[in-house]
């Protein structure tokens, strides 16, 4: 049975003028999504202008400066009114309704405490980087006690959530697709390289913080390898960026 209108969809956005409108328009067509909260995280492009086209249908939070994904998501949660939360990246495209249902249904049906949607092709099915996926669904009440901490994670949001739900029912949902749905940015933007290096550092810092906290388990070797894989891919992308003419 569908649970209509019980999901708050939070979409943090930083310089995503080309894709944010499509993500919002798509989400407006999903019955289970009762409200859409788009958070403009200090964008310097036309992201806010794109969001204002939907001002009568969604909630728009405009942050005056770029504060990181964790802060933006926390701001969205604070302004949400429904019991379930769906986090979506703002650079998605070619989305289909079954993509969203695959992510939200296990939580709505009480079969999972948090889901991670992993868009993948058959050849990438066992990619270790699923842990860093931004498409997630969870119950609002489960994250509210840690909202202040979440707001300080910046781009280490996914690492924080993984540890928060490590001993709960965390379900990874492989979403097989033959079309690209997630934009990997390697275009020449003035601040792209600096932002990407900053993101890598924030994810790594969040991992170190969790490891050093006395109430956390020691991070397992496999997770460290996953972070290492992420960093290697990041280095490869930086090399590609530097080689562009």
Secondary structure, 3 states (H helix, E strand, C coil): CCCCCCEEEEEEECCCCCCHHHHHHHHCCCCCEEEEEEEEECCCCCHHHHHHCCCCCCEEEEECCCCCHHHHHHHHHHCCCCCEEEECCCCECCCCHHHHHHHHHHHHCCCCCEEEEEEECHHHCCCHHHHHCCEEEEEHHHHHCCHHHHCCCHHHHHHHHHHHCCCCCEEEEEEECCCCCECCCCCCCCCHHHHHHHHHHHHHHHHHHHHHCCCCCCCCHHHHHHHHHHHHHHHHHHHHHHHCC
